[in-house]
Amino acid sequence: MSEAEMSRAFDRFYRADEARSRTTDGTGLGLSIVKEVTDIHGGTASVSSIPGEGTVFTITLPHL
């Protein structure tokens, strides 16, 4: 995942690979919902990636 894609990963309706989006159902809301719910609970959602190797999404919630 490139830097530009990572900066938009949690945007509503964003799809990193437009070629695949034509054959895949869905609206691109999943990660934006995850981010919103995480924010509501006082947590953080982040993404890191090494192109060609993999991408990691991390969700951190406060300890209650």
N, CA, C and O atoms as a CHARMM CRD file, in Angstrom:
* protein
*
  256
    1    1 MET  N      0.85200  -1.16400   0.00000 PROA 1      0.00000
    2    1 MET  CA     0.00000   0.00000   0.00000 PROA 1      0.00000
    3    1 MET  C      0.90200   1.23300   0.00000 PROA 1      0.00000
    4    1 MET  O      1.80200   1.34200   0.83300 PROA 1      0.00000
    5    2 SER  N      0.67200   2.14000  -0.90900 PROA 2      0.00000
    6    2 SER  CA     1.50600   3.34400  -0.99700 PROA 2      0.00000
    7    2 SER  C      1.14000   4.33900   0.10300 PROA 2      0.00000
    8    2 SER  O      0.11100   4.19000   0.76300 PROA 2      0.00000
    9    3 GLU  N      1.98500   5.35400   0.29800 PROA 3      0.00000
   10    3 GLU  CA     1.71500   6.41800   1.28300 PROA 3      0.00000
   11    3 GLU  C      0.37700   7.09900   0.98300 PROA 3      0.00000
   12    3 GLU  O     -0.39900   7.37600   1.89700 PROA 3      0.00000
   13    4 ALA  N      0.11100   7.36700  -0.29400 PROA 4      0.00000
   14    4 ALA  CA    -1.13700   8.03300  -0.68000 PROA 4      0.00000
   15    4 ALA  C     -2.34100   7.16100  -0.33600 PROA 4      0.00000
   16    4 ALA  O     -3.35200   7.66500   0.15200 PROA 4      0.00000
   17    5 GLU  N     -2.23800   5.86400  -0.58500 PROA 5      0.00000
   18    5 GLU  CA    -3.33100   4.95400  -0.24800 PROA 5      0.00000
   19    5 GLU  C     -3.52700   4.85300   1.25900 PROA 5      0.00000
   20    5 GLU  O     -4.66100   4.81500   1.73700 PROA 5      0.00000
   21    6 MET  N     -2.42800   4.81000   2.00900 PROA 6      0.00000
   22    6 MET  CA    -2.53500   4.73200   3.47100 PROA 6      0.00000
   23    6 MET  C     -3.20600   5.96800   4.04600 PROA 6      0.00000
   24    6 MET  O     -3.97400   5.86500   5.00300 PROA 6      0.00000
   25    7 SER  N     -2.92800   7.13300   3.47700 PROA 7      0.00000
   26    7 SER  CA    -3.52300   8.36200   4.00100 PROA 7      0.00000
   27    7 SER  C     -5.02800   8.41300   3.76600 PROA 7      0.00000
   28    7 SER  O     -5.73100   9.17800   4.42700 PROA 7      0.00000
   29    8 ARG  N     -5.52600   7.61200   2.83700 PROA 8      0.00000
   30    8 ARG  CA    -6.96100   7.59900   2.51800 PROA 8      0.00000
   31    8 ARG  C     -7.65800   6.31400   2.94800 PROA 8      0.00000
   32    8 ARG  O     -8.86000   6.17300   2.72000 PROA 8      0.00000
   33    9 ALA  N     -6.95300   5.38500   3.55500 PROA 9      0.00000
   34    9 ALA  CA    -7.50100   4.06100   3.86800 PROA 9      0.00000
   35    9 ALA  C     -8.77900   4.10800   4.68700 PROA 9      0.00000
   36    9 ALA  O     -9.63700   3.23900   4.52800 PROA 9      0.00000
   37   10 PHE  N     -8.93300   5.10100   5.56200 PROA 10     0.00000
   38   10 PHE  CA   -10.10800   5.18500   6.42400 PROA 10     0.00000
   39   10 PHE  C    -11.17500   6.13500   5.88000 PROA 10     0.00000
   40   10 PHE  O    -12.16600   6.39700   6.56100 PROA 10     0.00000
   41   11 ASP  N    -10.98700   6.65500   4.66400 PROA 11     0.00000
   42   11 ASP  CA   -11.97200   7.54300   4.03600 PROA 11     0.00000
   43   11 ASP  C    -13.18800   6.73800   3.58100 PROA 11     0.00000
   44   11 ASP  O    -13.06000   5.59900   3.13200 PROA 11     0.00000
   45   12 ARG  N    -14.35900   7.34300   3.70300 PROA 12     0.00000
   46   12 ARG  CA   -15.57700   6.68200   3.21400 PROA 12     0.00000
   47   12 ARG  C    -15.50800   6.49200   1.70900 PROA 12     0.00000
   48   12 ARG  O    -15.08600   7.38100   0.97000 PROA 12     0.00000
   49   13 PHE  N    -15.92700   5.33100   1.28000 PROA 13     0.00000
   50   13 PHE  CA   -16.05100   4.95900  -0.13000 PROA 13     0.00000
   51   13 PHE  C    -14.71700   4.83900  -0.87000 PROA 13     0.00000
   52   13 PHE  O    -14.71300   4.68400  -2.09100 PROA 13     0.00000
   53   14 TYR  N    -13.58500   4.90800  -0.16200 PROA 14     0.00000
   54   14 TYR  CA   -12.28400   4.80200  -0.82600 PROA 14     0.00000
   55   14 TYR  C    -11.95700   3.34000  -1.10200 PROA 14     0.00000
   56   14 TYR  O    -12.13700   2.47400  -0.24500 PROA 14     0.00000
   57   15 ARG  N    -11.47900   3.08500  -2.29900 PROA 15     0.00000
   58   15 ARG  CA   -10.99000   1.76600  -2.68500 PROA 15     0.00000
   59   15 ARG  C     -9.61800   1.93800  -3.30100 PROA 15     0.00000
   60   15 ARG  O     -9.45100   2.69000  -4.26100 PROA 15     0.00000
   61   16 ALA  N     -8.65400   1.25400  -2.76100 PROA 16     0.00000
   62   16 ALA  CA    -7.27400   1.40900  -3.23000 PROA 16     0.00000
   63   16 ALA  C     -7.08300   0.87500  -4.64500 PROA 16     0.00000
   64   16 ALA  O     -6.32400   1.44900  -5.42600 PROA 16     0.00000
   65   17 ASP  N     -7.75500  -0.20500  -4.97800 PROA 17     0.00000
   66   17 ASP  CA    -7.56300  -0.84900  -6.27600 PROA 17     0.00000
   67   17 ASP  C     -8.85800  -0.75700  -7.08300 PROA 17     0.00000
   68   17 ASP  O     -9.75300  -1.58800  -6.92900 PROA 17     0.00000
   69   18 GLU  N     -8.94900   0.25100  -7.94000 PROA 18     0.00000
   70   18 GLU  CA   -10.16200   0.45900  -8.73700 PROA 18     0.00000
   71   18 GLU  C    -10.45500  -0.72000  -9.66300 PROA 18     0.00000
   72   18 GLU  O    -11.62100  -1.00900  -9.93100 PROA 18     0.00000
   73   19 ALA  N     -9.43700  -1.39700 -10.15000 PROA 19     0.00000
   74   19 ALA  CA    -9.64800  -2.51900 -11.05700 PROA 19     0.00000
   75   19 ALA  C    -10.41200  -3.64200 -10.36900 PROA 19     0.00000
   76   19 ALA  O    -11.25600  -4.28100 -10.99700 PROA 19     0.00000
   77   20 ARG  N    -10.13800  -3.89300  -9.10900 PROA 20     0.00000
   78   20 ARG  CA   -10.81600  -4.95500  -8.36700 PROA 20     0.00000
   79   20 ARG  C    -12.20500  -4.52800  -7.93100 PROA 20     0.00000
   80   20 ARG  O    -13.06800  -5.38300  -7.73100 PROA 20     0.00000
   81   21 SER  N    -12.45100  -3.22700  -7.77600 PROA 21     0.00000
   82   21 SER  CA   -13.73700  -2.77200  -7.25700 PROA 21     0.00000
   83   21 SER  C    -14.87800  -3.06300  -8.22600 PROA 21     0.00000
   84   21 SER  O    -16.03000  -3.14000  -7.79800 PROA 21     0.00000
   85   22 ARG  N    -14.60100  -3.22200  -9.49400 PROA 22     0.00000
   86   22 ARG  CA   -15.65400  -3.52700 -10.46000 PROA 22     0.00000
   87   22 ARG  C    -16.19100  -4.94700 -10.27700 PROA 22     0.00000
   88   22 ARG  O    -17.35000  -5.22200 -10.58800 PROA 22     0.00000
   89   23 THR  N    -15.35300  -5.83700  -9.77700 PROA 23     0.00000
   90   23 THR  CA   -15.76400  -7.22600  -9.63100 PROA 23     0.00000
   91   23 THR  C    -16.09800  -7.59300  -8.19200 PROA 23     0.00000
   92   23 THR  O    -16.53100  -8.71500  -7.93200 PROA 23     0.00000
   93   24 THR  N    -15.90900  -6.68600  -7.26600 PROA 24     0.00000
   94   24 THR  CA   -16.15200  -6.95300  -5.85200 PROA 24     0.00000
   95   24 THR  C    -17.31600  -6.11400  -5.36200 PROA 24     0.00000
   96   24 THR  O    -17.34400  -4.90100  -5.56600 PROA 24     0.00000
   97   25 ASP  N    -18.27300  -6.75600  -4.72000 PROA 25     0.00000
   98   25 ASP  CA   -19.38500  -6.01900  -4.13900 PROA 25     0.00000
   99   25 ASP  C    -18.91200  -5.24000  -2.92500 PROA 25     0.00000
  100   25 ASP  O    -17.86600  -5.54300  -2.35100 PROA 25     0.00000
  101   26 GLY  N    -19.68900  -4.23000  -2.53500 PROA 26     0.00000
  102   26 GLY  CA   -19.37400  -3.44300  -1.35300 PROA 26     0.00000
  103   26 GLY  C    -19.26500  -1.97700  -1.70100 PROA 26     0.00000
  104   26 GLY  O    -19.19400  -1.59900  -2.87000 PROA 26     0.00000
  105   27 THR  N    -19.25200  -1.16000  -0.66800 PROA 27     0.00000
  106   27 THR  CA   -19.26400   0.28400  -0.88200 PROA 27     0.00000
  107   27 THR  C    -18.01500   0.98500  -0.40400 PROA 27     0.00000
  108   27 THR  O    -17.87800   2.18900  -0.61900 PROA 27     0.00000
  109   28 GLY  N    -17.09700   0.28000   0.23600 PROA 28     0.00000
  110   28 GLY  CA   -15.90200   0.92800   0.75100 PROA 28     0.00000
  111   28 GLY  C    -16.13500   1.65200   2.06600 PROA 28     0.00000
  112   28 GLY  O    -15.47500   2.65000   2.35700 PROA 28     0.00000
  113   29 LEU  N    -17.07200   1.15200   2.85900 PROA 29     0.00000
  114   29 LEU  CA   -17.38800   1.79200   4.13800 PROA 29     0.00000
  115   29 LEU  C    -16.75000   1.09800   5.33800 PROA 29     0.00000
  116   29 LEU  O    -16.66800   1.70300   6.40700 PROA 29     0.00000
  117   30 GLY  N    -16.30600  -0.12300   5.20500 PROA 30     0.00000
  118   30 GLY  CA   -15.83100  -0.91700   6.33500 PROA 30     0.00000
  119   30 GLY  C    -14.80600  -0.23700   7.21700 PROA 30     0.00000
  120   30 GLY  O    -15.01400  -0.12300   8.42500 PROA 30     0.00000
  121   31 LEU  N    -13.70500   0.21700   6.64300 PROA 31     0.00000
  122   31 LEU  CA   -12.64800   0.82800   7.45200 PROA 31     0.00000
  123   31 LEU  C    -13.05600   2.18000   8.01100 PROA 31     0.00000
  124   31 LEU  O    -12.60100   2.55700   9.09100 PROA 31     0.00000
  125   32 SER  N    -13.90600   2.92300   7.30000 PROA 32     0.00000
  126   32 SER  CA   -14.35100   4.20800   7.84200 PROA 32     0.00000
  127   32 SER  C    -15.24800   3.98700   9.05800 PROA 32     0.00000
  128   32 SER  O    -15.21000   4.77200  10.00600 PROA 32     0.00000
  129   33 ILE  N    -16.05000   2.92900   9.03700 PROA 33     0.00000
  130   33 ILE  CA   -16.88500   2.59900  10.19200 PROA 33     0.00000
  131   33 ILE  C    -16.00900   2.16100  11.35900 PROA 33     0.00000
  132   33 ILE  O    -16.25400   2.56600  12.49500 PROA 33     0.00000
  133   34 VAL  N    -15.00800   1.35300  11.10400 PROA 34     0.00000
  134   34 VAL  CA   -14.07100   0.92600  12.15300 PROA 34     0.00000
  135   34 VAL  C    -13.42500   2.14600  12.79700 PROA 34     0.00000
  136   34 VAL  O    -13.34700   2.23500  14.02200 PROA 34     0.00000
  137   35 LYS  N    -12.96200   3.08300  11.97900 PROA 35     0.00000
  138   35 LYS  CA   -12.31100   4.28700  12.50400 PROA 35     0.00000
  139   35 LYS  C    -13.27300   5.11700  13.33900 PROA 35     0.00000
  140   35 LYS  O    -12.90300   5.59800  14.40900 PROA 35     0.00000
  141   36 GLU  N    -14.49500   5.29100  12.86900 PROA 36     0.00000
  142   36 GLU  CA   -15.47500   6.10100  13.59500 PROA 36     0.00000
  143   36 GLU  C    -15.82500   5.47400  14.94300 PROA 36     0.00000
  144   36 GLU  O    -15.87700   6.17500  15.95400 PROA 36     0.00000
  145   37 VAL  N    -16.06300   4.17900  14.96900 PROA 37     0.00000
  146   37 VAL  CA   -16.39600   3.50300  16.22600 PROA 37     0.00000
  147   37 VAL  C    -15.20900   3.54400  17.18900 PROA 37     0.00000
  148   37 VAL  O    -15.38600   3.75100  18.39000 PROA 37     0.00000
  149   38 THR  N    -14.00300   3.34800  16.65900 PROA 38     0.00000
  150   38 THR  CA   -12.79900   3.42200  17.48400 PROA 38     0.00000
  151   38 THR  C    -12.64900   4.81200  18.08800 PROA 38     0.00000
  152   38 THR  O    -12.34700   4.94100  19.27400 PROA 38     0.00000
  153   39 ASP  N    -12.85700   5.85300  17.28700 PROA 39     0.00000
  154   39 ASP  CA   -12.77800   7.23200  17.78100 PROA 39     0.00000
  155   39 ASP  C    -13.80800   7.49600  18.87500 PROA 39     0.00000
  156   39 ASP  O    -13.49600   8.12500  19.88600 PROA 39     0.00000
  157   40 ILE  N    -15.03300   7.01600  18.67400 PROA 40     0.00000
  158   40 ILE  CA   -16.10400   7.21300  19.65800 PROA 40     0.00000
  159   40 ILE  C    -15.70700   6.62200  21.01400 PROA 40     0.00000
  160   40 ILE  O    -16.07000   7.15700  22.06100 PROA 40     0.00000
  161   41 HSD  N    -14.97500   5.53900  20.98400 PROA 41     0.00000
  162   41 HSD  CA   -14.55900   4.86800  22.22000 PROA 41     0.00000
  163   41 HSD  C    -13.20600   5.36500  22.73500 PROA 41     0.00000
  164   41 HSD  O    -12.62900   4.76400  23.64100 PROA 41     0.00000
  165   42 GLY  N    -12.70500   6.45000  22.16400 PROA 42     0.00000
  166   42 GLY  CA   -11.46400   7.04800  22.63900 PROA 42     0.00000
  167   42 GLY  C    -10.20200   6.33100  22.20300 PROA 42     0.00000
  168   42 GLY  O     -9.14100   6.51300  22.80100 PROA 42     0.00000
  169   43 GLY  N    -10.31100   5.52300  21.17100 PROA 43     0.00000
  170   43 GLY  CA    -9.15900   4.76700  20.68700 PROA 43     0.00000
  171   43 GLY  C     -8.55600   5.35900  19.43500 PROA 43     0.00000
  172   43 GLY  O     -8.90100   6.46400  19.01700 PROA 43     0.00000
  173   44 THR  N     -7.65400   4.60600  18.84900 PROA 44     0.00000
  174   44 THR  CA    -7.01200   5.02500  17.60800 PROA 44     0.00000
  175   44 THR  C     -7.02300   3.86600  16.61300 PROA 44     0.00000
  176   44 THR  O     -6.97700   2.69600  16.99300 PROA 44     0.00000
  177   45 ALA  N     -7.08200   4.21700  15.34900 PROA 45     0.00000
  178   45 ALA  CA    -6.97500   3.25100  14.25800 PROA 45     0.00000
  179   45 ALA  C     -5.85700   3.73900  13.34900 PROA 45     0.00000
  180   45 ALA  O     -5.82600   4.90800  12.96400 PROA 45     0.00000
  181   46 SER  N     -4.94600   2.84800  13.01100 PROA 46     0.00000
  182   46 SER  CA    -3.82600   3.25500  12.16800 PROA 46     0.00000
  183   46 SER  C     -3.50100   2.15700  11.16200 PROA 46     0.00000
  184   46 SER  O     -3.96600   1.02300  11.27600 PROA 46     0.00000
  185   47 VAL  N     -2.69500   2.52500  10.18100 PROA 47     0.00000
  186   47 VAL  CA    -2.28500   1.58000   9.14300 PROA 47     0.00000
  187   47 VAL  C     -0.80100   1.78200   8.85900 PROA 47     0.00000
  188   47 VAL  O     -0.30200   2.90700   8.83800 PROA 47     0.00000
  189   48 SER  N     -0.11400   0.67200   8.64300 PROA 48     0.00000
  190   48 SER  CA     1.28200   0.73100   8.19700 PROA 48     0.00000
  191   48 SER  C      1.43900  -0.31900   7.10300 PROA 48     0.00000
  192   48 SER  O      0.74600  -1.33700   7.10100 PROA 48     0.00000
  193   49 SER  N      2.35200  -0.06200   6.17700 PROA 49     0.00000
  194   49 SER  CA     2.48500  -0.96300   5.04700 PROA 49     0.00000
  195   49 SER  C      3.89200  -0.94700   4.47800 PROA 49     0.00000
  196   49 SER  O      4.57000   0.08000   4.47800 PROA 49     0.00000
  197   50 ILE  N      4.30500  -2.08100   4.00500 PROA 50     0.00000
  198   50 ILE  CA     5.53400  -2.21100   3.23100 PROA 50     0.00000
  199   50 ILE  C      5.09300  -2.72700   1.86800 PROA 50     0.00000
  200   50 ILE  O      4.68100  -3.88100   1.74500 PROA 50     0.00000
  201   51 PRO  N      5.17800  -1.86500   0.82300 PROA 51     0.00000
  202   51 PRO  CA     4.71600  -2.27600  -0.50400 PROA 51     0.00000
  203   51 PRO  C      5.33000  -3.60800  -0.94100 PROA 51     0.00000
  204   51 PRO  O      6.53700  -3.82700  -0.83900 PROA 51     0.00000
  205   52 GLY  N      4.46400  -4.47400  -1.42600 PROA 52     0.00000
  206   52 GLY  CA     4.90400  -5.77900  -1.88900 PROA 52     0.00000
  207   52 GLY  C      5.05100  -6.81700  -0.78800 PROA 52     0.00000
  208   52 GLY  O      5.22900  -8.00100  -1.07600 PROA 52     0.00000
  209   53 GLU  N      4.97900  -6.38700   0.48600 PROA 53     0.00000
  210   53 GLU  CA     5.12600  -7.32900   1.59400 PROA 53     0.00000
  211   53 GLU  C      3.85500  -7.49800   2.40400 PROA 53     0.00000
  212   53 GLU  O      3.51200  -8.61700   2.78600 PROA 53     0.00000
  213   54 GLY  N      3.14800  -6.40500   2.67200 PROA 54     0.00000
  214   54 GLY  CA     1.91600  -6.53000   3.43600 PROA 54     0.00000
  215   54 GLY  C      1.51900  -5.24600   4.13300 PROA 54     0.00000
  216   54 GLY  O      2.28700  -4.28600   4.19300 PROA 54     0.00000
  217   55 THR  N      0.30300  -5.24900   4.65700 PROA 55     0.00000
  218   55 THR  CA    -0.27300  -4.09100   5.32400 PROA 55     0.00000
  219   55 THR  C     -0.82600  -4.52500   6.67100 PROA 55     0.00000
  220   55 THR  O     -1.41800  -5.59700   6.79100 PROA 55     0.00000
  221   56 VAL  N     -0.63000  -3.67900   7.69500 PROA 56     0.00000
  222   56 VAL  CA    -1.12300  -3.97200   9.04300 PROA 56     0.00000
  223   56 VAL  C     -2.03600  -2.83900   9.48600 PROA 56     0.00000
  224   56 VAL  O     -1.65500  -1.66900   9.45800 PROA 56     0.00000
  225   57 PHE  N     -3.24400  -3.20100   9.89400 PROA 57     0.00000
  226   57 PHE  CA    -4.18500  -2.25300  10.48700 PROA 57     0.00000
  227   57 PHE  C     -4.18200  -2.50600  11.98100 PROA 57     0.00000
  228   57 PHE  O     -4.32200  -3.64700  12.42200 PROA 57     0.00000
  229   58 THR  N     -4.02100  -1.43500  12.77400 PROA 58     0.00000
  230   58 THR  CA    -3.95500  -1.56500  14.22700 PROA 58     0.00000
  231   58 THR  C     -5.06400  -0.73100  14.86300 PROA 58     0.00000
  232   58 THR  O     -5.24200   0.44600  14.54700 PROA 58     0.00000
  233   59 ILE  N     -5.79300  -1.36300  15.75800 PROA 59     0.00000
  234   59 ILE  CA    -6.84900  -0.69000  16.51800 PROA 59     0.00000
  235   59 ILE  C     -6.42600  -0.74900  17.98200 PROA 59     0.00000
  236   59 ILE  O     -6.13500  -1.82000  18.51300 PROA 59     0.00000
  237   60 THR  N     -6.39700   0.42200  18.62800 PROA 60     0.00000
  238   60 THR  CA    -6.03300   0.50000  20.04100 PROA 60     0.00000
  239   60 THR  C     -7.17500   1.16800  20.78900 PROA 60     0.00000
  240   60 THR  O     -7.60400   2.26800  20.44000 PROA 60     0.00000
  241   61 LEU  N     -7.66300   0.48400  21.82900 PROA 61     0.00000
  242   61 LEU  CA    -8.73000   1.03500  22.65400 PROA 61     0.00000
  243   61 LEU  C     -8.19000   1.26200  24.06700 PROA 61     0.00000
  244   61 LEU  O     -7.33400   0.51200  24.53700 PROA 61     0.00000
  245   62 PRO  N     -8.69800   2.31100  24.74900 PROA 62     0.00000
  246   62 PRO  CA    -8.21600   2.57100  26.10000 PROA 62     0.00000
  247   62 PRO  C     -8.65200   1.46100  27.06300 PROA 62     0.00000
  248   62 PRO  O     -9.70000   0.83700  26.89100 PROA 62     0.00000
  249   63 HSD  N     -7.84200   1.24200  28.05000 PROA 63     0.00000
  250   63 HSD  CA    -8.14800   0.25000  29.07200 PROA 63     0.00000
  251   63 HSD  C     -9.12900   0.85900  30.04300 PROA 63     0.00000
  252   63 HSD  O     -8.84500   1.91000  30.61800 PROA 63     0.00000
  253   64 LEU  N    -10.26800   0.23900  30.24600 PROA 64     0.00000
  254   64 LEU  CA   -11.29500   0.78900  31.13000 PROA 64     0.00000
  255   64 LEU  C    -11.21800   0.21600  32.50600 PROA 64     0.00000
  256   64 LEU  O    -12.01500   0.57700  33.37100 PROA 64     0.00000
